[in-house]
Amino acid sequence: MTTEYAVQNAVAVLTLNNPPVNGMGLATRVALTNALALAQADAGVNAIVITGAGTAFSGGADIKEFGSPKALQEPNLLSVILAVEACSKPVIAAIHSVCMGGGLELALGCHYRLVAPGCKVALPEVKLGLLPGAGGTQRLPRALGVEPALNMIVSGELVNSELLFSLPGQKLFNKMAVSADTLLAEALSFAVEVATVRPLPLVRNLPCKHPLGDAYFGFARNMVGGMAKNYPAPLKCVAAVEAATKNKFNDGMRFERDTFINLMWTPESRALRHIFMAERAASKVPDVPADTAQRAIKSVAIIGAGTMGGGIAMNFLNAGLPVKLLEMKPEALERGVATIRKNYEAQVKKGKLKQDKYEQRMALLSTTLSYDDLRDADLVIEAVFEEMAVKEAVFKSLDAVMKPGAILASNTSTLDINQIAAFTQRPQDVLGLHFFSPANVMKLLEVVRGAQTGKDVLATVMALAKKIKKTAVVSGVCDGFIGNRMIEQYGRQGGFLLDEGCTPAQVDKAVEKFGFAMGPFRMGDLAGNDIGWAIRKRRYVEKPGMKYSKTADLLCEKGRFGQKTGAGWYDYVPGKRDAIPNAEVNQMIEAHRAALGITPRKISDEEIVQRLVFSLINEAAHILQEGIASRASDIDMVYLMGYGFPIYRGGPMNYANEVGLFNVVQAMHRFAQNPLDDAQFWQPAPLLASLAAEGKNFS
């Protein structure tokens, strides 16, 4: 039963009970309207209280029905709220813990609202490319005031009930309960008090004006438009709240509903809704049951105090876990600890971290020069040089000293986890935890599952990823895993574009205009061009038939490794990250082009973007078909969280769906005709070809 019905002292108590957050799914809406009708018809009931079971009043839409026809099926949420408003007996919302989205809109439809302290309140629809569609943009400004309501609606952020209750003139909450524990008793008492009060107050009847009128909304549009240029929903939120101040309530409701439906069909909203579901799906490993027993992780050891090791350590320190940092030389340890300290001190200086928190985190950090001191750690992560012989030495040492049941993880970005696991007598305890630089900032964590990695190990690290606030995506074992295997093809296309007539700046600008955080050449300078050089040298031996542009090798031969040397594809001024085009680099590219006998041609931004992005899509289709990734949406999460793919496009696989797989394949056939490109690569992956032929997509 998704809504429980009980009567106490002539008050009907309707308790939403749809775990985990009492989502307003179809079954709940039906049960709630039935319960309202029952209370209306009961002569022994004088008032009605609506509350939520467990740890929420209501979190809004039921994500299990997200985007499905059920979400709009009658009684839809609008109909439920109208039924609440139309009750001839007072309806009191007893709000606690979480009140979001449709849950808040339901509460706004009630005649009275009592709230517990500590309740998180929000209208988060803008984060899905939408606006509140059941009266939120029309009722909240009337109940809370235009400015605070617009701020809540445009930001979608959670606000504490105490702050909202303290706002002058607010009519959102009639009373603040003493505590969540006393909320229901106080609501029942309040219901008895107001049982005979008439007329019943309706939020829709409250006045809604802003003293500055057009001037205020003009200012709001300028502010919001500047911050949300790639997202249509925030400006539509402003328009809907403005409509609340200028129109009759029912006219404003029609404007809100029409706008909501139009936003539902925008590619940006589809992308954001896809991401919402993809992030939740990524945390679930298909063959690892949710109730799989987890290993206790109470302490962590990190091998390597360099940039990656220090950044990884900070994640666990931030989560309150003790970390022991190992290096071979005292000066390396000192540098590593100094960098961690410097990073925290910068946060303190900016007001992002309190001094006492900084001191607590540093107190959790200890150091050592001996593997023996790591033996009691529950998890150890190596972040040493990316060479198999170095990894072998580390894992043999760990195997000798670590306690039984400890998880042994490698931060490798490309190397074979199965081979690394074979250096130990406990391959079931070994996996990859590939953090992205800077590791204390980037959200992505690639969890690389070896052939013998235990299911309990996977369950443990997926839960731990949430604790350290990472988005974890599971990858199978292959060279480069998901992200770096795809980025290699992206980088190859960048090289071919230089050979054919582009400059690094032209390529970067085109893909940044598409929405990437940075183009391939700026990204190479940031990561270090020598890293790509080392991978290519390995490829020349392993895959002698694979085609590459040699331009990047020529750059590295000049010692232009990127930001760390102050010179790469671009020049850099110390202390800044501005990429300054370099005339000598462009001359080098032109000379190499001439040596190959290539006549440069003009290349459009559209071709640049298609070749770069479609190369990601084709390689991703191979990865999906091979089972390296479980879902297309997992690949999207890797690229959104780790590689700067534009959020509003939903990731490469979602973007392919938007473009249409047939169109992607047709473009690839065109690229295959280019004699300077790699015709073999542009043969569509079998999965991509079959889906396109059948009119399907990666969903």
Secondary structure, DSSP 8 states (H G I E B T S, - for coil): --EEEEEETTEEEEEE--TTTT---HHHHHHHHHHHHHHHH-TT--EEEEEESTT-SB-SS-GGGTTSGGGGSSS-HHHHHHHHHH-SS-EEEEE-SEEETHHHHHHHHSSEEEE-TT-EEE-GGGGGT---SSSHHHHHHHHH-HHHHHHHHHH---EEHHHHHHSTT--S-SEE-S-TTTHHHHHHHHHHHHTT-SS---GGGS----TTTHHHHHHHHHHHHHH-TT-SHHHHHHHHHHHHHHS-HHHHHHHHHHHHHHHHTSHHHHHHHHHHHHHHHHT--TTS-TT--------EEEE--SHHHHHHHHHHHHTT--EEEE-SSHHHHHHHHHHHHHHHHHHHHTTSS-HHHHHHHHHTEEEES-GGGGTT-SEEEE---S-HHHHHHHHHHHHHHS-TT-EEEE--SSS-HHHHHTTSS-GGGEEEEEE-SSTTT--EEEEE--TT--HHHHHHHHHHHHHTT-EEEEE-SSTTTTHHHHHHHHHHHHHHHHHHT--HHHHHHHHHHHT-SS-HHHHHHHH-HHHHHHHHHHHHHH-TT----SHHHHHHHTT--BGGGTBSSEE--TT----EE-HHHHHHHHHHHHHTT-------HHHHHHHHHHHHHHHHHHHHHTTSSS-HHHHHHHHHHHS---GGGT-HHHHHHHH-HHHHHHHHHHHHT-TTS-TTTTS--HHHHHHHHTT----
